[in-house]
Amino acid sequence: MKFLESSRLARVPGLVHGFGQRVAGTREAAREAARATFGEAGAVFFLRQVHGCAVVSPPWTEPPDADAGIAKERGVLLGIETADCLPVLIVDPIHRRVAAAHAGWRGTSLRVAQEAVRALAREGSSPADLLAALGPGIGPCCYEVGPDVESAFGEAGSRFFVRGPGTRKHLDVTAANRAQLEEAGIPAANIDAIALCTRCRPDLFFSYRRDGAYAGRMISVVGFSKSSPS
Ligand SMILES: [Zn+2]
């Protein structure tokens, strides 16, 4: 399994992370491949993602219904599964804890990335210290949505909708999450994005819009290695 890296997060000592590319096989096989890749750094905990905004903290044996996690210890890694939705990785390099979120249009309209920042802040993290990386997701080139989606974002969110070739608008889910992270107090210079569209790049990614209900999932991982100094 090949992983794309954020240059911003790659500079954090002891941190491991990556946005996984597509691999053949079942979703469980993809999880196993990710666990194997990061096995030396720690255990990867996955969620049962439900397009909500709940934030949970591992360890667990059965994945809880949630779309964001925070990991407070070395060796505890978070895994997010996507196929068009945006994986959001957030790192506190000072206190050495991380958060990860799954943000499709529903999760973004519920501000799941901000909930993740808030959960870190409750543990004592300062948003001004946080770094964030937005992974590959469906781009504004391809993310045509209906008026119900725009209304879910309210008037303040209308700036994230752009004109498409037809009558329906396109959502820029990366821009919306970037804005939410900045609003939560993360400096703009600390936010990195992998600017690749999952639907435009079948060579690299699965895409729910392109591949349909049987699309596989990419896996994104973040956490501090168990061998890193505390
Ligand atoms: Zn595209």
Residues whose N, C-alpha, C, O or C-beta is under 5 A from the ligand:
A	BS01	ZN	G139 C141 C142 C197 R199 C200
